[in-house]
Amino acid sequence: MKHYIAIPVILGLFLLGCGPSEPKMHPVTGAVTYRGEPLPLGIVMFVPKAGPPSKPSLIDQHGRYQLEAVAGEHCVGVVAMPPRKGGRPDPSIEGGVDYTGVPKVESLIPIKYNRHDTSGITVVVEPGKRNEINIYVE
């Protein structure tokens, strides 16, 4: 009788290990430029037509980024918002900083590029090759 119970348990554990595997990710590097100049800060994210989105990548002071993405066509979002300076600590409000009287920061690029579905930027990540993809923001 004990064998009849053990077989389904072992079979169930075996099947758990045979679940879907993570999709193959491919390295992508490149530069982000705005009006022909390297974007000095920000974040870039690839959102594929099918599959999981990439993890966001920081854009360095030279406009360079690197990330991993699934193969295929992607819509791209770029955010370039400088950090807000000033303010005073206030743990009673969301974010923990009171910016009353501190000027708001402006995006370095048009806001439409902040979202992958409004940026109008699409790229293709190819499997098995070095993907050097430069992003041009106008």
Secondary structure, DSSP 8 states (H G I E B T S, - for coil): -HHHHHHHHHHHHHHHTTS-----EEEEEEEEEETTEE--S-EEEEEESSS-----EE--TTSEEEEEEESEEEEEEEE--------EE-TTSTTSEE-TTS-----SS-GGGGSTTTS--EEEE-TTS-EE--EEE-
